[in-house]
Amino acid sequence: MEILGIDIGGTGIKGAPVDTETGRLLTARYRVPTPPQARPLAVAECVADVARHFAWEDAIGCGFPAAIRYGTALTAANIHRKWIGRDVVALFGEATGCPVCVINDADAAGIAEMTFGAGKGRTGVVMVVTIGTGIGTAIFTNGQLLPNTEFGHIEIRGKDAETRTSDTVRKRKELSWRAWAKRLDEYLCRMERLIWPELIILGGGAIKEHERFFPFLTVQAEVVPAQFMNEAGIVGAALVAENFVKTISKE
């Protein structure tokens, strides 16, 4: 099945049609900048722009930077607070004229990695961590997702973990890879003491440079780079939308 996957990030909104049988992107990604302050109507117009770019008229899956319950945003991570309580599915559906399925962005990335990527076939507890504008997390037990964990917001040294550990912080503070890896390692070790994952999959923009900081990590769990890199959110969102379409077709 071909589904348009869209990943809504803090700096960019990216999308591409996905072959859900293989997880392969069928075209190059189309990216537009995330609007300043990321208010609902402005983001919805960007989502519509991505759909128009591909002349898309079928189902769309969106990874969204918030905890999502029944299509409604419960939180607002690195986006405007007006999203809280907003029906994201209805807003994006109206903007695109297409059936839309929305899931937490880190959960989307995790689903891609567990289905086709670094977590394929892995059992036990697997933690997927996306490192970008913020820190996103997805937790799987024997392949089953625990949605909306938002562990990027645990407190470390009196602050949200992501305010010390994100790739944006690394760039803004001009941290060396070793100095930044020390912060990341502190976060991963804290998470290990909380949930004891057997495997940690690290994704996001910094992962293409993983060889520069992986040697400095001391966490006990096996740590591997995500195979889908920045495409994981797109692929995972499309896979969730595929399941949505199949469920609707059975009713």
Secondary structure as the mmCIF struct_conf table of DSSP 4:
data_model
#
loop_
_struct_conf.conf_type_id
_struct_conf.id
_struct_conf.beg_label_comp_id
_struct_conf.beg_label_asym_id
_struct_conf.beg_label_seq_id
_struct_conf.end_label_comp_id
_struct_conf.end_label_asym_id
_struct_conf.end_label_seq_id
STRN STRN1 GLU A 2 ILE A 8
BEND BEND1 GLY A 10 THR A 11
STRN STRN2 GLY A 12 ASP A 19
TURN_TY1_P TURN_TY1_P1 THR A 20 GLY A 23
STRN STRN3 ARG A 24 LEU A 25
BEND BEND2 LEU A 26 THR A 27
STRN STRN4 TYR A 30 PRO A 33
HELX_LH_PP_P HELX_LH_PP_P1 THR A 34 PRO A 35
HELX_RH_3T_P HELX_RH_3T_P1 PRO A 36 ALA A 38
HELX_RH_AL_P HELX_RH_AL_P1 PRO A 40 HIS A 53
TURN_TY1_P TURN_TY1_P2 PHE A 54 ALA A 55
BEND BEND3 ASP A 58 ASP A 58
STRN STRN5 ILE A 60 PHE A 64
BEND BEND4 PRO A 65 ALA A 66
STRN STRN6 ILE A 68 ARG A 69
TURN_TY1_P TURN_TY1_P3 TYR A 70 GLY A 71
STRN STRN7 THR A 72 ALA A 73
BEND BEND5 ALA A 77 ILE A 79
HELX_RH_3T_P HELX_RH_3T_P2 ARG A 81 TRP A 83
TURN_TY1_P TURN_TY1_P4 ILE A 84 GLY A 85
STRN STRN8 ASP A 87 ASP A 87
HELX_RH_AL_P HELX_RH_AL_P2 VAL A 88 THR A 96
BEND BEND6 GLY A 97 CYS A 98
STRN STRN9 VAL A 100 ASN A 104
HELX_RH_AL_P HELX_RH_AL_P3 ASP A 105 THR A 115
TURN_TY1_P TURN_TY1_P5 PHE A 116 PHE A 116
BEND BEND7 GLY A 117 GLY A 117
TURN_TY1_P TURN_TY1_P6 ALA A 118 GLY A 121
BEND BEND8 GLY A 124 GLY A 124
STRN STRN10 VAL A 125 ILE A 131
BEND BEND9 GLY A 132 GLY A 134
STRN STRN11 ILE A 135 THR A 141
TURN_TY1_P TURN_TY1_P7 ASN A 142 GLY A 143
STRN STRN12 GLN A 144 LEU A 146
HELX_RH_3T_P HELX_RH_3T_P3 PHE A 151 HIS A 153
BEND BEND10 ILE A 154 ILE A 154
STRN STRN13 GLU A 155 ILE A 156
TURN_TY1_P TURN_TY1_P8 ARG A 157 GLY A 158
STRN STRN14 LYS A 159 ASP A 160
TURN_TY1_P TURN_TY1_P9 ALA A 161 ALA A 161
HELX_RH_AL_P HELX_RH_AL_P4 GLU A 162 THR A 165
BEND BEND11 SER A 166 SER A 166
HELX_RH_AL_P HELX_RH_AL_P5 ASP A 167 ARG A 172
TURN_TY1_P TURN_TY1_P10 LYS A 173 GLU A 174
HELX_RH_AL_P HELX_RH_AL_P6 TRP A 177 ILE A 195
BEND BEND12 GLU A 198 GLU A 198
STRN STRN15 LEU A 199 GLY A 204
HELX_RH_3T_P HELX_RH_3T_P4 GLY A 205 ARG A 212
TURN_TY1_P TURN_TY1_P11 PHE A 213 PHE A 213
HELX_RH_3T_P HELX_RH_3T_P5 PHE A 214 PHE A 216
BEND BEND13 GLN A 220 ALA A 221
STRN STRN16 GLU A 222 PRO A 225
BEND BEND14 GLN A 227 PHE A 228
HELX_RH_3T_P HELX_RH_3T_P6 MET A 229 GLU A 231
HELX_RH_AL_P HELX_RH_AL_P7 ALA A 232 LYS A 250
#
